[in-house]
Amino acid sequence: MKKVLITGANGQVGNEFTARLRKDLGKDNVIATDIKIKPDSANATEGIFEELDVTDVKRFRELAHKYKVDAIIHLASLLSVSSEKDPVFAWSLNTGSIINGLEIAKELKAQFFFPSSVAAYGVDAQPRFNTPQDTFMHPITIYGASKYAGEMLANYYHWNHGVDARSVRFGRLVSYKVRPGQGATDYAVAIYFDAIEKGSYECYLRPDTMLDFMYVDDAVDQVLKFLNTDEKKLTHRNGFNVTTFYATPEDIAASIKKFIPDFKITYKLDPVRQAIADSWPQHMDDSWARKEWGLDPKIGLDQMTEIILTNLRIKLKNEGAK
Ligand SMILES: NC(=O)c1ccc[n+]([C@@H]2O[C@H](COP(=O)([O-])OP(=O)(O)OC[C@H]3O[C@@H](n4cnc5c(N)ncnc54)[C@H](O)[C@@H]3O)[C@@H](O)[C@H]2O)c1
């Protein structure tokens, strides 16, 4: 990867990829894009930024060809809760933009990556703990169906058109730089903001809802390791399960209490988000990623909590000072 176009660069994950790749490849070799520019953001001021609606294949193609990119990191998508509110739009945005990106990758002989999700699994995936890489998928959400369809499209473009298309299934990624959005598990970001701002958090999932997590810096590191792996070493290529640790809201609250002893968590269930989270495995088996390309994330729950609380305090203080 020498020159990359990133879509959805203003999002939680996109911000991290953009900053990291500008460091690794040089700022002129990273074309950050999103549907709207945020003129004051580091994305817009510290390197190349272009407005791109990924459903506009003409503009997508023009930008990729103009900058002659050799990789596309495609992050733009509608997340799980928003997708359920408008399934037709979610399907056309999420799957339509993947096929747009794959077509362009084919033309440019570029590498293509998109993040799939634990949501690609549904309730038929067994066992619920250590769920295998290859099993019945049957996602029950439109978001999950679009992610699984994306994996199939990426395989199709690889086998039939030679595109070096790769993806991983993330559980919940946790960061502190962007406020939580509309995912079914955004509590895992919101809880840290509220811990600092209010000293308490009202959680919309049951205390025992177990899911997979990864700190976002680890996620970026691991994806770059994956994308730099010689493709001859890969048996799978789409939908690698990747995770660092599994935890419940109770576990995350207990971890926060180690740093903020007075922190309190209460629960008021949101049945929609609970049903979505319950349809996902509690923990995915990621042994194929470990075997095939050396997945080796480092940051566990308490270390992540410490990093987030330390940095988020500084960020909120700076924002308050503005
Ligand atoms: N955050 C997680 O825990 C997680 C887990 C698994 C998979 N993923 C996947 O990672 C990717 C990034 O997730 P995120 O958490 O950063 O999401 P996010 O919602 O924070 O960011 C998505 C970005 O896409 C942009 N976008 C939306 N519609 C667009 C369009 N039509 N054209 C161009 N840009 C558009 C938004 O403006 C936003 O900046 C998504 O594909 C998501 O499904 C995320």
The ligand as a Tripos MOL2 file, in Angstrom:
@<TRIPOS>MOLECULE
LIG
   44    48     1     0     0
SMALL
NO_CHARGES

@<TRIPOS>ATOM
      1 N1        -17.2920    1.1660   15.3730 N.am      1 LIG1
      2 C1        -17.4100   -0.1530   15.5180 C.2       1 LIG1
      3 O1        -17.4290   -0.6840   16.6180 O.2       1 LIG1
      4 C2        -17.4880   -1.0360   14.2830 C.ar      1 LIG1
      5 C3        -17.5900   -2.4260   14.4330 C.ar      1 LIG1
      6 C4        -17.6730   -3.2280   13.2950 C.ar      1 LIG1
      7 C5        -17.6420   -2.6450   12.0370 C.ar      1 LIG1
      8 N2        -17.5560   -1.2940   11.9330 N.ar      1 LIG1
      9 C6        -17.5530   -0.6970   10.6020 C.3       1 LIG1
     10 O2        -16.4850    0.2290   10.5130 O.3       1 LIG1
     11 C7        -16.8600    1.2910    9.6230 C.3       1 LIG1
     12 C8        -16.6750    2.6200   10.3110 C.3       1 LIG1
     13 O3        -17.4580    2.6410   11.4850 O.3       1 LIG1
     14 P1        -17.4880    3.9000   12.4520 P.3       1 LIG1
     15 O4        -17.7690    3.4030   13.8000 O.co2     1 LIG1
     16 O5        -16.3140    4.7400   12.1810 O.co2     1 LIG1
     17 O6        -18.8030    4.6110   11.9160 O.3       1 LIG1
     18 P2        -19.1600    6.1690   11.9880 P.3       1 LIG1
     19 O7        -20.6460    6.2630   11.8780 O.co2     1 LIG1
     20 O8        -18.4760    6.8140   13.1210 O.co2     1 LIG1
     21 O9        -18.5060    6.7150   10.6490 O.3       1 LIG1
     22 C9        -19.0710    6.4710    9.3840 C.3       1 LIG1
     23 C10       -18.6730    7.6260    8.4830 C.3       1 LIG1
     24 O10       -19.2500    7.3670    7.2020 O.3       1 LIG1
     25 C11       -19.6940    8.6210    6.6960 C.3       1 LIG1
     26 N3        -20.7440    8.3890    5.7020 N.ar      1 LIG1
     27 C12       -22.0280    8.0230    5.9230 C.ar      1 LIG1
     28 N4        -22.6780    7.9770    4.7530 N.ar      1 LIG1
     29 C13       -21.7870    8.2920    3.7770 C.ar      1 LIG1
     30 C14       -21.8580    8.4010    2.3670 C.ar      1 LIG1
     31 N5        -22.9970    8.1740    1.6980 N.pl3     1 LIG1
     32 N6        -20.7450    8.7420    1.6990 N.ar      1 LIG1
     33 C15       -19.5820    8.9820    2.3560 C.ar      1 LIG1
     34 N7        -19.4590    8.9200    3.6880 N.ar      1 LIG1
     35 C16       -20.5500    8.5690    4.3860 C.ar      1 LIG1
     36 C17       -20.2060    9.3890    7.9120 C.3       1 LIG1
     37 O11       -20.2330   10.7820    7.6520 O.3       1 LIG1
     38 C18       -19.1900    8.9870    8.9700 C.3       1 LIG1
     39 O12       -18.1320    9.9220    9.0440 O.3       1 LIG1
     40 C19       -18.2990    1.0090    9.2130 C.3       1 LIG1
     41 O13       -18.2990    0.3180    7.9970 O.3       1 LIG1
     42 C20       -18.8000    0.0990   10.3130 C.3       1 LIG1
     43 O14       -19.8540   -0.7260    9.8780 O.3       1 LIG1
     44 C21       -17.4780   -0.4710   13.0190 C.ar      1 LIG1
@<TRIPOS>BOND
     1     1     2 1
     2     2     3 2
     3     2     4 1
     4     4     5 ar
     5     4    44 ar
     6     5     6 ar
     7     6     7 ar
     8     7     8 ar
     9     8     9 1
    10     8    44 ar
    11     9    10 1
    12     9    42 1
    13    10    11 1
    14    11    12 1
    15    11    40 1
    16    12    13 1
    17    13    14 1
    18    14    15 2
    19    14    16 1
    20    14    17 1
    21    17    18 1
    22    18    19 2
    23    18    20 1
    24    18    21 1
    25    21    22 1
    26    22    23 1
    27    23    24 1
    28    23    38 1
    29    24    25 1
    30    25    26 1
    31    25    36 1
    32    26    27 ar
    33    26    35 ar
    34    27    28 ar
    35    28    29 ar
    36    29    30 ar
    37    29    35 ar
    38    30    31 1
    39    30    32 ar
    40    32    33 ar
    41    33    34 ar
    42    34    35 ar
    43    36    37 1
    44    36    38 1
    45    38    39 1
    46    40    41 1
    47    40    42 1
    48    42    43 1
@<TRIPOS>SUBSTRUCTURE
     1 LIG1         1 GROUP 0 **** ****
